Amino acid sequence: MDRIRVMVVDDSALMRKLISDILAKDPGLDVVGTAMDGLLALKKIPQARPDVITLDLDMPRMDGLTALRFIVGDYRIPVVLVSSHTTAGGALTLEGLALGAVDFVTKPRCAISDRFHEVAHELIEKVKMASSVPARKLIMSGFQNTPRQSPRIYERPIPIYNRPSPKKHNNNKIVAIGISTGGPNALSHLLPQLPSDFPAAILIVQHMPEGFTRMFASRLNELCKLSVKEAKDDDQILPGHVFIAPGNHHLQAVRSGSACVVALSSSLPVNGHRPSVDVLFESVSREYGPNAVGLIMTGMGEDGARGLGMIKDSGGYTLAQDEESSVVYGMPKVAVEMGNVHEVVSLDYVTERLTDLVKGVTAYAGRAEQTI
């Protein structure tokens, strides 16, 4: 099996060595070159022929964002950003994702060898994942040109996980979304299309580190007709509001009197994640039952697949993003294979289906489905 060829681009000689050493220890990876800035990286690409590039953003001569445009636009090479924890670094990272970077890892605040190895596993995992992303999916603006595909309806039996006991559910509609790799661009495409009178609240778990989710929510709020914010404890869950789980905290919906509010938790990671999609979906199935719509979108791993089954089992309706429009068809694929999905839909179709479903229109193509 061919090893994955990786180029490391960073203006710091120390960082280039640390990243190269980490990657070189994995038998499936081969570091084929390094560069101290974007300009040198572009000169080396034809000879090095990397399958994946790790890219710093703050560099002299040619910065990372400028280089990224060429790397993705001209060479169609997947990029994993290596970002700083600073506010400026976070903003650059979000812009880099919008330009087509597949994913990112964050540098430890103190870039010394023993601390940087804390992110070694994550870096290796994301480089390997990036190498499998088809070139056609790297230009995220291409979502607007993705052929519109009709939803596929699934009626396979599903496993029963801790069937909720009968109870009075919240009467408001809710949409719960779980998403990971490729999520920032997918959500930036989806949420701005929702109308200002969208009659449901939306709770989102996007796998993203602490500090980045607030900037991401703020950016989405500027784009959307709905109110978007990073969730806080005791936020009342109301129609027309979008709540994004803060990095490093689980997000749940819990009952408070006759209403439901946000509850955040720093309990142990689930499926290796905090926030975890499964934690969100389980709480929504418990509190909203048949008034819930669950949507699992692009991302690697299986977080959310089990929880989506709980929403379906409690009478809610479940959707999964299709393979063609997903940057990584991991989380949706597992949910489909488990039989926990009513419909598989392209990203271009999700807005319309969510709007129909929260308004009680569950039929598609003349077929009557269960009523939410």
GILINKA-V125148 format. One record per pair of residues at least 6 apart in sequence whose C-alpha atoms are under 6 Angstrom apart, sorted by the first residue. I is the first residue (numbers start at 1). J is the second residue. D is the distance in whole Angstrom. If there is no record, write none. Layout:
i=<I:I>
j=<J:J>
d=<D:D>
This chain:
i=<3:3:4:4:5:5:5:5:5:6:6:6:6:6:6:6:7:7:7:7:7:7:8:8:8:9:9:9:9:9:10:10:10:11:11:11:24:32:35:37:38:38:38:38:39:52:52:52:52:53:54:54:54:55:55:56:56:57:57:71:76:78:79:79:80:80:80:81:82:82:82:83:83:84:84:90:98:100:100:100:108:149:151:151:151:152:152:153:153:154:154:156:158:158:169:169:170:173:173:173:174:174:174:174:175:175:175:175:176:176:176:176:177:177:177:178:178:178:178:179:179:179:179:180:180:180:181:182:192:192:196:196:198:199:200:200:201:201:201:201:202:203:203:204:205:205:208:209:210:210:213:213:214:217:217:217:221:221:226:226:227:227:228:229:230:230:230:231:231:231:233:233:233:234:234:235:235:236:237:237:245:248:248:249:249:249:249:249:250:250:250:250:251:251:252:252:252:252:253:253:253:253:254:254:270:271:277:277:278:278:278:281:282:285:285:289:289:289:290:290:290:291:291:292:293:293:293:294:295:295:295:296:296:297:297:297:298:298:298:298:299:299:299:300:300:300:301:301:302:302:305:309:318:318:319:319:319:319:320:320:321:321:321:322:322:322:323:325:325:362:363>
j=<28:29:29:30:30:31:32:50:51:30:31:32:50:51:52:53:31:32:33:34:50:53:34:53:54:34:35:36:54:55:16:36:56:36:37:59:30:48:41:59:62:63:64:67:62:77:78:79:131:79:79:80:81:81:82:64:82:63:64:77:135:130:101:102:102:103:104:104:104:105:106:106:107:106:107:212:185:138:139:140:116:346:343:344:345:343:344:342:343:342:343:339:339:340:287:288:288:200:291:292:200:201:202:292:202:292:293:294:202:203:204:294:204:295:296:204:205:277:296:206:297:298:299:206:207:299:299:327:223:224:225:226:240:239:239:240:238:239:240:241:242:242:243:244:245:277:247:247:247:248:246:247:230:228:229:230:227:228:240:241:241:242:242:243:243:244:246:243:244:245:262:263:264:261:262:261:262:261:260:261:251:274:275:264:265:266:274:275:264:265:274:275:264:280:262:263:280:283:261:262:283:284:260:261:276:303:303:304:303:304:307:307:307:311:314:314:315:316:315:316:372:316:372:316:316:317:318:318:318:319:320:320:332:320:321:332:326:327:328:329:328:330:331:328:330:331:330:331:331:334:335:340:341:342:341:342:343:344:332:344:344:345:346:344:345:346:329:346:347:369:369>
d=<5:5:5:6:5:6:6:5:5:6:5:6:5:6:5:6:6:6:5:5:6:5:5:6:5:6:5:6:6:5:6:5:5:4:6:6:6:6:5:6:5:6:6:5:5:6:5:6:6:5:6:5:6:5:6:6:5:6:4:6:5:6:5:6:6:5:5:4:6:5:6:5:6:6:5:6:6:5:5:6:6:6:6:5:5:5:5:6:4:5:6:6:5:6:5:5:5:5:5:6:5:5:6:5:5:6:5:6:6:5:6:5:5:5:6:6:5:5:5:5:5:6:6:5:5:4:4:5:6:4:5:5:6:5:4:6:5:4:5:5:5:6:5:5:5:6:6:5:4:6:6:6:5:6:5:6:6:5:6:6:5:6:5:5:6:5:6:5:5:6:5:5:6:5:5:5:5:4:6:5:5:5:6:6:5:5:6:5:5:5:6:4:5:6:6:5:5:6:6:5:6:6:5:6:6:6:6:5:6:4:5:5:5:5:6:5:6:6:4:4:5:6:6:5:6:5:6:5:6:5:6:5:6:6:5:6:5:6:5:6:5:6:5:6:4:6:5:5:5:6:4:5:5:5:6:6:5:6:5:5:6:5:6:6:5:5:5:6:6:6:5>
